[in-house]
Amino acid sequence: MNKMPPVTKNLLIINFLMFFGSFVAKRYGIDLDDVLGLHFFLASHFRLHQFFTYMFMHAGVEHILLNMFALWMFGRIIEQVMGSKRFLTYYIICGLGAGLTQECAQYVNYLVEGLGAYEGVNVGGGTILSMSEYLNLWNTVGASGAIYGILLAFGMTFPEEKMFIIPVPVPIKAKWFVLGYAVIELLSAFSNKGDHVAHMAHLGGMLFGFAMIMYWRRRPMISSSRPSLWQRIKTWWQERQKPKMDIHIGGKHGDDLNWNYEKQQRQAEVDRILDKLKKVGYENLTEEEKKKLFK
């Protein structure tokens, strides 16, 4: 079994540490969800750092288990395809985009309901909260936006891959699975406004993820004076494949020359496939190229 890629592994660790840390903090009277969750930008508890920290907070056991299972299942695959540095960038941008989308959706709701004209809100049971207190309740937590970005990346990278989704009795291609999820979230955003789920944040994560993937597909990575991680790995592989010094005796010399030539040809083919993978992505390789790369 392959080792779990570093970014996926560390994201899992950080999320679980923050989840259990929130219980410890409550024993000391500290509500980390309130401090690190993403508040509505017009609320008094809003802080700019919450756009980043909210991704590592979760509302309950079911919430974190579902998100971390999806991160483990799909994130490690996408990290291997993208590379660790690009995958981390993708994850964070999807999460930030999801938070920004959620803030925009909340602002639209604030304007539509005309909340700016009221000083308080009746939340039921005869309880009236001041508008300041009420807006502070608009708090978003969870890695779901980033996770939905990863689901989109999987569907775009392996569109024909078949998946078994409980309780559907037949396999579904990844592209239809992702599209179905997007449609469900869109419909839920308008029909289930009271379910306490940030559907617009999920869609925002997918939207920002789509924009990043399309941008990367159209624009090759920019090289710099310092070799990238990809270049260092490629150099290490090339050095590893170089033939060692051999002592040739008699008629074996001709055979060794042929063997070295064939090895160089194979290595040149692998280098070509790696370059193509870097520029256009795994899904644009031919079946023959995928087999060679796998070998």
Backbone as CSV, one residue per row, in Angstrom:
resi,resn,N_x,N_y,N_z,CA_x,CA_y,CA_z,C_x,C_y,C_z
1,MET,0.852,-1.195,0.000,0.000,0.000,0.000,0.887,1.244,0.000
2,ASN,0.552,2.211,-0.849,1.319,3.435,-0.903,1.108,4.255,0.356
3,LYS,2.145,4.971,0.756,2.036,5.854,1.896,1.108,7.005,1.545
4,MET,0.380,7.494,2.551,-0.517,8.609,2.303,0.300,9.862,2.001
5,PRO,-0.058,10.610,0.965,0.673,11.837,0.631,0.703,12.798,1.816
6,PRO,1.756,13.613,1.932,1.956,14.421,3.146,0.886,15.465,3.411
7,VAL,0.416,16.157,2.383,-0.559,17.215,2.623,-1.880,16.630,3.103
8,THR,-2.350,15.584,2.443,-3.589,14.926,2.872,-3.467,14.430,4.302
9,LYS,-2.354,13.782,4.616,-2.142,13.261,5.971,-2.153,14.382,7.004
10,ASN,-1.444,15.470,6.728,-1.370,16.565,7.691,-2.695,17.308,7.836
11,LEU,-3.445,17.415,6.739,-4.766,18.037,6.839,-5.693,17.201,7.724
12,LEU,-5.633,15.894,7.585,-6.432,15.013,8.440,-6.051,15.197,9.908
13,ILE,-4.761,15.232,10.170,-4.283,15.380,11.551,-4.726,16.711,12.141
14,ILE,-4.541,17.802,11.389,-4.890,19.135,11.889,-6.383,19.238,12.178
15,ASN,-7.208,18.716,11.266,-8.652,18.796,11.466,-9.095,18.037,12.710
16,PHE,-8.562,16.841,12.915,-8.948,16.070,14.097,-8.409,16.705,15.374
17,LEU,-7.196,17.261,15.326,-6.651,17.938,16.505,-7.502,19.150,16.881
18,MET,-7.932,19.913,15.874,-8.768,21.083,16.147,-10.133,20.662,16.686
19,PHE,-10.648,19.543,16.181,-11.959,19.069,16.647,-11.903,18.685,18.115
20,PHE,-10.902,17.889,18.474,-10.789,17.475,19.877,-10.343,18.646,20.753
21,GLY,-9.536,19.548,20.188,-9.114,20.722,20.936,-10.276,21.630,21.308
22,SER,-11.312,21.656,20.467,-12.475,22.496,20.760,-13.202,22.020,22.015
23,PHE,-13.193,20.698,22.263,-13.828,20.169,23.474,-13.021,20.539,24.714
24,VAL,-11.704,20.480,24.578,-10.838,20.864,25.699,-11.008,22.344,26.018
25,ALA,-11.082,23.167,24.955,-11.214,24.610,25.163,-12.515,24.965,25.871
26,LYS,-13.580,24.226,25.587,-14.867,24.508,26.220,-14.802,24.302,27.726
27,ARG,-13.947,23.409,28.178,-13.806,23.175,29.615,-13.218,24.394,30.308
28,TYR,-12.547,25.232,29.525,-11.958,26.457,30.076,-12.754,27.698,29.665
29,GLY,-13.979,27.454,29.193,-14.861,28.564,28.856,-14.559,29.237,27.541
30,ILE,-13.842,28.562,26.649,-13.491,29.143,25.359,-14.260,28.412,24.255
31,ASP,-15.006,29.146,23.472,-15.754,28.573,22.348,-14.953,28.804,21.068
32,LEU,-14.198,27.804,20.642,-13.359,27.954,19.451,-14.189,28.120,18.187
33,ASP,-15.387,27.539,18.170,-16.252,27.731,17.003,-16.584,29.207,16.823
34,ASP,-16.781,29.902,17.936,-17.098,31.331,17.865,-15.864,32.145,17.505
35,VAL,-14.699,31.729,17.994,-13.465,32.484,17.749,-12.935,32.237,16.339
36,LEU,-12.984,30.981,15.888,-12.351,30.598,14.624,-13.342,30.357,13.493
37,GLY,-14.627,30.217,13.799,-15.629,30.052,12.748,-15.791,31.341,11.951
38,LEU,-16.326,31.217,10.744,-16.476,32.375,9.854,-17.797,33.080,10.124
39,HIS,-17.737,34.250,10.760,-18.926,35.052,11.029,-19.268,35.917,9.817
40,PHE,-20.525,36.330,9.777,-20.978,37.276,8.758,-20.165,38.559,8.908
41,PHE,-19.745,39.134,7.780,-18.784,40.240,7.848,-19.347,41.514,8.488
42,LEU,-20.674,41.613,8.627,-21.261,42.756,9.317,-21.450,42.511,10.809
43,ALA,-21.154,41.298,11.266,-21.302,40.957,12.682,-20.091,41.442,13.477
44,SER,-20.306,41.702,14.758,-19.224,42.232,15.599,-18.141,41.201,15.864
45,HIS,-18.460,39.925,15.750,-17.474,38.871,16.012,-16.644,38.506,14.780
46,PHE,-16.917,39.138,13.662,-16.173,38.806,12.438,-14.729,39.286,12.534
47,ARG,-13.793,38.396,12.095,-12.381,38.736,11.995,-11.872,38.179,10.665
48,LEU,-10.915,38.855,10.067,-10.437,38.466,8.737,-9.819,37.073,8.733
49,HIS,-9.135,36.699,9.809,-8.474,35.391,9.844,-9.464,34.235,9.783
50,GLN,-10.740,34.504,10.050,-11.739,33.431,10.062,-11.966,32.821,8.684
51,PHE,-11.631,33.563,7.616,-11.733,32.995,6.275,-10.846,31.757,6.137
52,PHE,-9.764,31.707,6.897,-8.844,30.563,6.856,-9.151,29.554,7.959
53,THR,-9.366,30.031,9.170,-9.497,29.107,10.309,-10.804,28.319,10.298
54,TYR,-11.857,28.857,9.669,-13.142,28.154,9.712,-13.065,26.778,9.058
55,MET,-12.100,26.605,8.131,-11.968,25.339,7.406,-11.543,24.186,8.307
56,PHE,-11.037,24.498,9.489,-10.516,23.465,10.376,-11.408,23.237,11.595
57,MET,-12.601,23.823,11.582,-13.568,23.634,12.652,-14.767,22.852,12.114
58,HIS,-15.361,22.019,12.982,-16.515,21.224,12.557,-17.592,21.222,13.630
59,ALA,-18.844,21.057,13.186,-19.993,21.217,14.071,-20.316,19.970,14.881
60,GLY,-19.783,18.836,14.526,-20.097,17.619,15.259,-19.352,16.426,14.702
61,VAL,-19.563,15.268,15.328,-18.844,14.050,14.946,-19.183,13.641,13.515
62,GLU,-20.465,13.649,13.173,-20.869,13.252,11.821,-20.268,14.192,10.781
63,HIS,-20.259,15.477,11.102,-19.739,16.487,10.181,-18.275,16.225,9.852
64,ILE,-17.455,16.026,10.876,-16.022,15.854,10.631,-15.723,14.494,10.019
65,LEU,-16.449,13.450,10.412,-16.179,12.125,9.854,-16.486,12.069,8.361
66,LEU,-17.586,12.669,7.942,-17.936,12.680,6.518,-16.902,13.461,5.713
67,ASN,-16.501,14.625,6.229,-15.532,15.447,5.503,-14.167,14.774,5.429
68,MET,-13.730,14.202,6.543,-12.397,13.588,6.562,-12.360,12.283,5.771
69,PHE,-13.483,11.579,5.724,-13.531,10.376,4.892,-13.373,10.745,3.421
70,ALA,-14.073,11.802,2.997,-13.954,12.256,1.607,-12.551,12.774,1.319
71,LEU,-11.948,13.477,2.289,-10.577,13.964,2.112,-9.614,12.801,1.954
72,TRP,-9.767,11.772,2.792,-8.892,10.593,2.702,-9.124,9.838,1.388
73,MET,-10.361,9.697,0.987,-10.697,8.886,-0.176,-10.275,9.546,-1.483
74,PHE,-10.558,10.837,-1.628,-10.293,11.524,-2.889,-9.055,12.414,-2.836
75,GLY,-8.780,12.992,-1.668,-7.666,13.928,-1.562,-6.319,13.297,-1.859
76,ARG,-6.084,12.087,-1.374,-4.780,11.444,-1.596,-4.558,11.153,-3.083
77,ILE,-5.638,10.870,-3.811,-5.517,10.607,-5.249,-5.201,11.896,-5.996
78,ILE,-5.948,12.951,-5.675,-5.733,14.231,-6.352,-4.364,14.806,-6.003
79,GLU,-3.909,14.609,-4.766,-2.574,15.103,-4.403,-1.489,14.404,-5.215
80,GLN,-1.647,13.109,-5.454,-0.666,12.377,-6.258,-0.653,12.867,-7.702
81,VAL,-1.805,13.287,-8.205,-1.884,13.785,-9.575,-1.347,15.218,-9.666
82,MET,-1.770,16.081,-8.741,-1.385,17.491,-8.792,0.027,17.753,-8.279
83,GLY,0.456,16.927,-7.321,1.658,17.254,-6.573,1.259,17.950,-5.282
84,SER,2.065,17.801,-4.232,1.679,18.283,-2.906,1.509,19.795,-2.851
85,LYS,2.441,20.539,-3.439,2.381,21.993,-3.358,1.138,22.534,-4.049
86,ARG,0.865,22.046,-5.247,-0.306,22.531,-5.990,-1.594,22.072,-5.317
87,PHE,-1.597,20.875,-4.773,-2.798,20.367,-4.098,-3.132,21.224,-2.880
88,LEU,-2.120,21.593,-2.088,-2.363,22.431,-0.918,-2.914,23.791,-1.347
89,THR,-2.332,24.357,-2.399,-2.843,25.632,-2.926,-4.297,25.491,-3.347
90,TYR,-4.597,24.408,-4.052,-5.962,24.164,-4.527,-6.926,24.032,-3.351
91,TYR,-6.546,23.284,-2.350,-7.393,23.054,-1.176,-7.714,24.366,-0.467
92,ILE,-6.681,25.177,-0.221,-6.876,26.430,0.505,-7.724,27.410,-0.307
93,ILE,-7.445,27.526,-1.617,-8.213,28.457,-2.442,-9.681,28.040,-2.518
94,CYS,-9.937,26.740,-2.629,-11.329,26.263,-2.642,-12.019,26.614,-1.335
95,GLY,-11.309,26.440,-0.207,-11.884,26.778,1.083,-12.142,28.268,1.224
96,LEU,-11.185,29.086,0.795,-11.370,30.536,0.844,-12.519,30.964,-0.072
97,GLY,-12.582,30.370,-1.266,-13.658,30.692,-2.196,-15.015,30.311,-1.648
98,ALA,-15.068,29.171,-0.952,-16.330,28.751,-0.341,-16.768,29.744,0.728
99,GLY,-15.814,30.212,1.542,-16.147,31.188,2.573,-16.617,32.504,1.981
100,LEU,-15.953,32.945,0.922,-16.346,34.197,0.265,-17.746,34.078,-0.334
101,THR,-18.033,32.929,-0.953,-19.366,32.704,-1.529,-20.440,32.709,-0.446
102,GLN,-20.128,32.082,0.691,-21.079,32.055,1.802,-21.348,33.461,2.331
103,GLU,-20.312,34.280,2.424,-20.494,35.662,2.883,-21.394,36.440,1.918
104,CYS,-21.187,36.240,0.620,-22.025,36.921,-0.375,-23.474,36.474,-0.271
105,ALA,-23.689,35.171,-0.075,-25.052,34.643,0.044,-25.735,35.203,1.287
106,GLN,-24.985,35.296,2.387,-25.557,35.846,3.615,-25.884,37.335,3.451
107,TYR,-25.054,38.054,2.719,-25.308,39.477,2.512,-26.575,39.682,1.671
108,VAL,-26.737,38.827,0.647,-27.962,38.900,-0.154,-29.178,38.641,0.728
109,ASN,-29.093,37.640,1.588,-30.187,37.334,2.509,-30.459,38.513,3.454
110,TYR,-29.380,39.144,3.906,-29.494,40.314,4.790,-30.246,41.449,4.095
111,LEU,-29.942,41.665,2.812,-30.608,42.732,2.062,-32.057,42.378,1.738
112,VAL,-32.290,41.133,1.308,-33.641,40.712,0.913,-34.602,40.798,2.096
113,GLU,-34.146,40.380,3.272,-35.002,40.408,4.459,-35.050,41.789,5.109
114,GLY,-34.242,42.704,4.614,-34.256,44.066,5.143,-33.869,44.148,6.608
115,LEU,-32.906,43.330,7.023,-32.543,43.276,8.442,-31.909,44.566,8.944
116,GLY,-31.357,45.352,8.026,-30.724,46.588,8.448,-31.692,47.592,9.037
117,ALA,-32.985,47.389,8.798,-33.989,48.331,9.290,-34.497,47.974,10.676
118,TYR,-34.062,46.842,11.236,-34.565,46.379,12.529,-33.477,46.443,13.593
119,GLU,-33.920,46.618,14.832,-32.994,46.629,15.956,-32.928,45.280,16.664
120,GLY,-33.944,44.447,16.451,-33.980,43.140,17.087,-34.716,42.133,16.237
121,VAL,-34.586,40.857,16.595,-35.209,39.765,15.844,-35.859,38.805,16.827
122,ASN,-37.103,38.436,16.546,-37.810,37.443,17.358,-37.419,36.055,16.865
123,VAL,-36.705,35.302,17.690,-36.212,33.980,17.290,-37.118,32.865,17.779
124,GLY,-38.280,33.213,18.297,-39.235,32.213,18.752,-39.222,32.053,20.261
125,GLY,-40.343,31.552,20.782,-40.439,31.327,22.223,-40.461,32.613,23.019
126,GLY,-40.811,33.701,22.367,-40.846,34.978,23.060,-39.483,35.605,23.266
127,THR,-38.447,35.020,22.665,-37.090,35.547,22.818,-36.776,36.520,21.691
128,ILE,-36.348,37.702,22.077,-35.958,38.705,21.096,-34.485,39.023,21.283
129,LEU,-33.726,38.833,20.212,-32.297,39.130,20.240,-32.035,40.454,19.548
130,SER,-31.052,41.176,20.059,-30.646,42.390,19.360,-30.060,41.991,18.014
131,MET,-30.077,42.918,17.065,-29.562,42.603,15.736,-28.093,42.205,15.797
132,SER,-27.334,42.818,16.691,-25.925,42.469,16.840,-25.762,41.014,17.276
133,GLU,-26.557,40.590,18.258,-26.494,39.206,18.734,-26.950,38.236,17.647
134,TYR,-28.012,38.627,16.936,-28.559,37.754,15.895,-27.556,37.526,14.764
135,LEU,-26.891,38.579,14.312,-25.925,38.439,13.223,-24.715,37.607,13.650
136,ASN,-24.368,37.639,14.922,-23.253,36.825,15.402,-23.566,35.328,15.369
137,LEU,-24.869,35.001,15.239,-25.248,33.590,15.121,-24.976,33.049,13.722
138,TRP,-24.762,33.935,12.752,-24.465,33.508,11.389,-22.985,33.105,11.333
139,ASN,-22.738,31.884,11.691,-21.365,31.393,11.839,-21.193,30.111,11.027
140,THR,-20.187,30.068,10.174,-19.949,28.925,9.282,-18.678,28.196,9.696
141,VAL,-18.767,26.870,9.803,-17.594,26.060,10.117,-17.556,24.848,9.198
142,GLY,-16.354,24.304,8.985,-16.230,23.059,8.246,-15.369,23.151,6.998
143,ALA,-14.804,22.014,6.628,-13.942,21.921,5.447,-14.727,21.553,4.197
144,SER,-16.055,21.575,4.283,-16.881,21.073,3.189,-16.617,21.789,1.868
145,GLY,-16.408,23.108,1.900,-16.153,23.838,0.659,-14.919,23.332,-0.049
146,ALA,-13.827,23.118,0.711,-12.600,22.580,0.129,-12.807,21.146,-0.340
147,ILE,-13.577,20.364,0.423,-13.833,18.962,0.060,-14.618,18.880,-1.243
148,TYR,-15.588,19.754,-1.408,-16.357,19.758,-2.657,-15.463,20.143,-3.837
149,GLY,-14.472,20.997,-3.591,-13.493,21.304,-4.629,-12.696,20.076,-5.023
150,ILE,-12.358,19.247,-4.040,-11.622,18.013,-4.316,-12.495,17.044,-5.107
151,LEU,-13.776,16.938,-4.750,-14.693,16.073,-5.500,-14.757,16.505,-6.961
152,LEU,-14.811,17.810,-7.174,-14.846,18.322,-8.547,-13.562,17.946,-9.284
153,ALA,-12.411,18.110,-8.621,-11.133,17.778,-9.250,-11.079,16.307,-9.620
154,PHE,-11.612,15.450,-8.763,-11.629,14.015,-9.067,-12.508,13.748,-10.290
155,GLY,-13.668,14.373,-10.338,-14.574,14.164,-11.466,-13.996,14.668,-12.774
156,MET,-13.226,15.763,-12.723,-12.634,16.315,-13.943,-11.374,15.556,-14.346
157,THR,-10.687,14.961,-13.386,-9.454,14.219,-13.681,-9.741,12.794,-14.122
158,PHE,-10.731,12.177,-13.498,-11.094,10.787,-13.826,-12.584,10.712,-14.155
159,PRO,-13.025,11.375,-15.219,-14.466,11.469,-15.496,-15.134,10.130,-15.777
160,GLU,-14.392,9.176,-16.314,-14.995,7.888,-16.679,-14.868,6.836,-15.581
161,GLU,-14.216,7.199,-14.476,-14.049,6.251,-13.373,-15.406,5.943,-12.755
162,LYS,-15.716,4.657,-12.572,-17.011,4.261,-12.038,-16.950,4.148,-10.523
163,MET,-18.000,4.652,-9.866,-18.057,4.679,-8.412,-19.355,4.039,-7.937
164,PHE,-19.279,3.353,-6.800,-20.469,2.787,-6.175,-20.892,3.719,-5.039
165,ILE,-22.081,4.275,-5.141,-22.598,5.208,-4.164,-23.801,4.587,-3.465
166,ILE,-23.696,4.387,-2.168,-24.822,3.847,-1.397,-25.911,4.915,-1.297
167,PRO,-27.199,4.582,-1.565,-27.767,3.252,-1.799,-27.996,2.932,-3.277
168,VAL,-27.388,3.675,-4.208,-27.606,3.423,-5.639,-27.022,2.049,-5.993
169,PRO,-27.811,1.159,-6.598,-27.348,-0.221,-6.825,-26.422,-0.397,-8.026
170,VAL,-26.225,0.640,-8.833,-25.389,0.509,-10.027,-24.251,1.524,-9.954
171,PRO,-23.105,1.207,-10.585,-21.985,2.157,-10.566,-22.304,3.423,-11.353
172,ILE,-21.755,4.546,-10.906,-21.965,5.843,-11.541,-20.615,6.413,-11.937
173,LYS,-20.527,6.943,-13.145,-19.290,7.572,-13.577,-19.032,8.827,-12.747
174,ALA,-17.761,9.090,-12.496,-17.383,10.194,-11.617,-17.939,11.528,-12.097
175,LYS,-17.962,11.750,-13.400,-18.442,13.040,-13.913,-19.917,13.254,-13.595
176,TRP,-20.715,12.176,-13.651,-22.133,12.311,-13.340,-22.343,12.420,-11.829
177,PHE,-21.494,11.762,-11.068,-21.558,11.855,-9.612,-21.340,13.302,-9.160
178,VAL,-20.312,13.947,-9.706,-19.998,15.333,-9.335,-21.091,16.286,-9.811
179,LEU,-21.548,16.089,-11.043,-22.608,16.946,-11.576,-23.882,16.809,-10.742
180,GLY,-24.207,15.586,-10.348,-25.396,15.361,-9.518,-25.291,16.064,-8.174
181,TYR,-24.102,15.992,-7.573,-23.888,16.670,-6.300,-24.092,18.172,-6.449
182,ALA,-23.560,18.743,-7.530,-23.683,20.183,-7.760,-25.150,20.584,-7.902
183,VAL,-25.917,19.787,-8.640,-27.339,20.086,-8.838,-28.092,19.999,-7.513
184,ILE,-27.797,18.960,-6.722,-28.455,18.797,-5.417,-28.165,19.986,-4.511
185,GLU,-26.898,20.430,-4.486,-26.539,21.569,-3.642,-27.233,22.844,-4.112
186,LEU,-27.334,23.022,-5.423,-27.988,24.213,-5.959,-29.461,24.242,-5.577
187,LEU,-30.136,23.105,-5.724,-31.552,23.030,-5.366,-31.741,23.196,-3.864
188,SER,-30.837,22.599,-3.090,-30.946,22.694,-1.632,-30.733,24.112,-1.137
189,ALA,-29.889,24.863,-1.833,-29.597,26.236,-1.420,-30.854,27.096,-1.443
190,PHE,-31.794,26.775,-2.341,-32.991,27.597,-2.469,-34.212,26.986,-1.769
191,SER,-34.170,25.687,-1.489,-35.350,25.039,-0.918,-35.203,24.683,0.554
192,ASN,-33.951,24.520,1.031,-33.735,24.113,2.423,-32.967,25.187,3.187
193,LYS,-33.534,26.370,3.256,-32.827,27.493,3.874,-32.694,27.351,5.385
194,GLY,-33.493,26.502,5.989,-33.439,26.363,7.444,-32.744,25.110,7.920
195,ASP,-31.979,24.444,7.059,-31.353,23.178,7.460,-29.965,23.366,8.058
196,HIS,-29.515,24.612,8.198,-28.217,24.936,8.816,-27.046,24.323,8.053
197,VAL,-27.189,24.141,6.760,-26.107,23.648,5.906,-25.733,24.746,4.913
198,ALA,-24.424,24.996,4.797,-23.950,26.087,3.924,-23.850,25.586,2.482
199,HIS,-24.995,25.429,1.835,-25.010,24.892,0.477,-24.266,25.806,-0.503
200,MET,-24.409,27.118,-0.328,-23.726,28.045,-1.229,-22.214,27.958,-1.060
201,ALA,-21.757,27.670,0.144,-20.316,27.482,0.370,-19.821,26.260,-0.392
202,HIS,-20.606,25.196,-0.410,-20.231,23.999,-1.165,-20.098,24.326,-2.647
203,LEU,-21.087,25.031,-3.162,-21.037,25.418,-4.571,-19.865,26.359,-4.847
204,GLY,-19.580,27.238,-3.891,-18.455,28.149,-4.048,-17.132,27.420,-4.127
205,GLY,-16.971,26.368,-3.308,-15.751,25.571,-3.368,-15.583,24.908,-4.726
206,MET,-16.678,24.408,-5.273,-16.623,23.779,-6.595,-16.359,24.814,-7.689
207,LEU,-16.970,25.986,-7.562,-16.799,27.031,-8.572,-15.345,27.509,-8.617
208,PHE,-14.772,27.786,-7.464,-13.387,28.239,-7.425,-12.443,27.122,-7.872
209,GLY,-12.770,25.872,-7.522,-11.955,24.751,-7.959,-11.973,24.606,-9.474
210,PHE,-13.149,24.758,-10.067,-13.270,24.680,-11.523,-12.435,25.765,-12.197
211,ALA,-12.507,26.983,-11.658,-11.750,28.090,-12.240,-10.249,27.822,-12.171
212,MET,-9.772,27.270,-11.059,-8.345,26.984,-10.914,-7.886,25.892,-11.874
213,ILE,-8.682,24.841,-11.986,-8.311,23.728,-12.871,-8.250,24.201,-14.318
214,MET,-9.230,24.977,-14.736,-9.228,25.476,-16.108,-8.057,26.434,-16.348
215,TYR,-7.722,27.226,-15.347,-6.578,28.138,-15.472,-5.281,27.350,-15.609
216,TRP,-5.097,26.325,-14.793,-3.876,25.515,-14.844,-3.784,24.745,-16.156
217,ARG,-4.912,24.314,-16.689,-4.884,23.566,-17.954,-4.470,24.442,-19.132
218,ARG,-4.783,25.719,-19.047,-4.471,26.630,-20.147,-3.126,27.322,-19.987
219,ARG,-2.541,27.227,-18.806,-1.298,27.951,-18.540,-0.292,27.013,-17.882
220,PRO,0.806,26.689,-18.560,1.801,25.800,-17.974,2.454,26.445,-16.765
221,MET,3.006,25.605,-15.910,3.691,26.097,-14.722,4.893,26.946,-15.110
222,ILE,5.106,28.068,-14.398,6.206,28.968,-14.682,7.454,28.481,-13.968
223,SER,8.523,28.330,-14.723,9.774,27.882,-14.117,10.474,29.049,-13.460
224,SER,11.293,28.771,-12.458,12.046,29.797,-11.760,13.493,29.347,-11.662
225,SER,14.353,30.210,-11.132,15.762,29.877,-11.007,15.958,28.708,-10.057
226,ARG,15.091,28.586,-9.063,15.187,27.473,-8.121,14.343,26.322,-8.649
227,PRO,14.923,25.117,-8.783,14.160,23.984,-9.330,12.921,23.703,-8.491
228,SER,11.825,23.421,-9.181,10.593,23.087,-8.479,10.696,21.660,-7.936
229,LEU,9.733,21.312,-7.078,9.707,19.965,-6.528,9.609,18.942,-7.653
230,TRP,8.771,19.255,-8.650,8.619,18.355,-9.804,9.950,18.148,-10.507
231,GLN,10.699,19.232,-10.730,11.982,19.142,-11.426,13.001,18.359,-10.606
232,ARG,12.976,18.547,-9.276,13.912,17.814,-8.425,13.626,16.321,-8.444
233,ILE,12.327,15.971,-8.422,11.959,14.551,-8.490,12.388,13.955,-9.824
234,LYS,12.164,14.701,-10.904,12.532,14.222,-12.240,14.041,14.026,-12.351
235,THR,14.814,14.991,-11.804,16.273,14.880,-11.840,16.748,13.670,-11.048
236,TRP,16.137,13.487,-9.858,16.492,12.324,-9.037,16.211,11.027,-9.791
237,TRP,15.082,10.966,-10.489,14.720,9.761,-11.241,15.692,9.511,-12.386
238,GLN,16.084,10.573,-13.071,17.018,10.425,-14.182,18.384,9.941,-13.694
239,GLU,18.820,10.490,-12.564,20.103,10.053,-12.009,20.037,8.599,-11.589
240,ARG,18.912,8.192,-11.087,18.737,6.817,-10.631,18.762,5.824,-11.793
241,GLN,18.315,6.307,-12.976,18.235,5.430,-14.134,19.527,5.373,-14.949
242,LYS,20.508,6.204,-14.609,21.749,6.196,-15.374,22.476,4.869,-15.193
243,PRO,23.001,4.279,-16.289,23.714,2.999,-16.162,25.007,3.163,-15.372
244,LYS,25.314,2.156,-14.559,26.554,2.168,-13.794,27.725,1.757,-14.692
245,MET,28.918,2.070,-14.227,30.115,1.723,-15.004,30.286,0.203,-15.027
246,ASP,30.397,-0.329,-16.189,30.569,-1.763,-16.364,31.893,-2.061,-17.050
247,ILE,32.425,-3.253,-16.786,33.620,-3.738,-17.486,33.151,-4.696,-18.560
248,HIS,33.459,-4.386,-19.807,32.996,-5.195,-20.929,34.109,-6.128,-21.373
249,ILE,33.763,-7.363,-21.585,34.729,-8.376,-21.990,34.265,-9.008,-23.289
250,GLY,35.176,-9.063,-24.245,34.928,-9.773,-25.494,33.715,-9.269,-26.227
251,GLY,32.896,-10.222,-26.723,31.771,-9.891,-27.582,30.580,-9.299,-26.855
252,LYS,30.641,-9.190,-25.521,29.502,-8.636,-24.785,29.357,-7.138,-24.991
253,HIS,30.418,-6.494,-25.466,30.386,-5.038,-25.569,29.262,-4.552,-26.484
254,GLY,29.075,-5.230,-27.605,28.022,-4.835,-28.542,26.641,-4.993,-27.933
255,ASP,26.444,-6.091,-27.188,25.156,-6.304,-26.534,24.892,-5.234,-25.479
256,ASP,25.932,-4.858,-24.724,25.768,-3.840,-23.698,25.430,-2.484,-24.314
257,LEU,26.047,-2.178,-25.450,25.742,-0.918,-26.123,24.284,-0.877,-26.549
258,ASN,23.798,-1.989,-27.082,22.392,-2.059,-27.486,21.465,-1.910,-26.280
259,TRP,21.846,-2.587,-25.182,21.009,-2.518,-23.965,20.962,-1.094,-23.431
260,ASN,22.108,-0.402,-23.400,22.158,0.982,-22.928,21.350,1.909,-23.831
261,TYR,21.434,1.658,-25.142,20.686,2.485,-26.087,19.178,2.322,-25.865
262,GLU,18.741,1.062,-25.703,17.316,0.806,-25.487,16.852,1.423,-24.171
263,LYS,17.702,1.357,-23.155,17.350,1.935,-21.863,17.204,3.453,-21.965
264,GLN,18.117,4.072,-22.727,18.032,5.516,-22.920,16.756,5.897,-23.673
265,GLN,16.375,5.056,-24.633,15.148,5.321,-25.388,13.924,5.227,-24.479
266,ARG,13.931,4.196,-23.607,12.805,4.058,-22.673,12.717,5.255,-21.731
267,GLN,13.891,5.690,-21.240,13.910,6.830,-20.327,13.436,8.105,-21.013
268,ALA,13.829,8.274,-22.272,13.390,9.454,-23.027,11.866,9.455,-23.180
269,GLU,11.292,8.268,-23.374,9.839,8.153,-23.514,9.149,8.494,-22.198
270,VAL,9.710,8.005,-21.080,9.142,8.317,-19.769,9.213,9.822,-19.506
271,ASP,10.347,10.434,-19.845,10.502,11.883,-19.656,9.465,12.654,-20.474
272,ARG,9.219,12.179,-21.696,8.227,12.841,-22.535,6.838,12.754,-21.917
273,ILE,6.490,11.581,-21.377,5.178,11.392,-20.771,5.040,12.249,-19.511
274,LEU,6.115,12.331,-18.714,6.084,13.157,-17.509,5.889,14.627,-17.853
275,ASP,6.555,15.080,-18.897,6.388,16.468,-19.333,4.957,16.727,-19.801
276,LYS,4.398,15.767,-20.522,3.025,15.919,-21.001,2.043,15.917,-19.834
277,LEU,2.283,15.049,-18.849,1.434,14.993,-17.662,1.437,16.326,-16.938
278,LYS,2.612,16.911,-16.829,2.751,18.197,-16.144,1.987,19.304,-16.864
279,LYS,1.972,19.283,-18.190,1.381,20.361,-18.972,-0.126,20.206,-19.157
280,VAL,-0.592,18.992,-19.445,-1.999,18.830,-19.840,-2.811,17.986,-18.872
281,GLY,-2.146,17.355,-17.870,-2.901,16.570,-16.905,-3.017,15.107,-17.282
282,TYR,-3.308,14.308,-16.269,-3.354,12.854,-16.432,-4.426,12.417,-17.422
283,GLU,-5.576,13.112,-17.386,-6.700,12.656,-18.213,-6.440,12.801,-19.703
284,ASN,-5.464,13.628,-20.082,-5.176,13.831,-21.502,-4.077,12.913,-22.028
285,LEU,-3.585,12.017,-21.186,-2.640,11.009,-21.671,-3.393,9.927,-22.431
286,THR,-2.731,9.305,-23.408,-3.340,8.183,-24.102,-3.292,6.949,-23.209
287,GLU,-4.084,5.960,-23.535,-4.085,4.734,-22.743,-2.703,4.085,-22.729
288,GLU,-2.015,4.128,-23.864,-0.677,3.549,-23.939,0.292,4.314,-23.038
289,GLU,0.173,5.639,-23.032,1.039,6.450,-22.177,0.769,6.185,-20.696
290,LYS,-0.506,6.002,-20.334,-0.842,5.698,-18.951,-0.247,4.365,-18.512
291,LYS,-0.274,3.367,-19.427,0.299,2.063,-19.107,1.805,2.156,-18.905
292,LYS,2.465,2.909,-19.784,3.917,3.078,-19.658,4.271,3.792,-18.372
293,LEU,3.517,4.832,-18.015,3.788,5.575,-16.802,3.545,4.711,-15.579
294,PHE,2.504,3.904,-15.608,2.212,2.999,-14.498,3.352,2.002,-14.292
295,LYS,3.852,1.442,-15.413,4.973,0.486,-15.314,6.207,1.149,-14.731
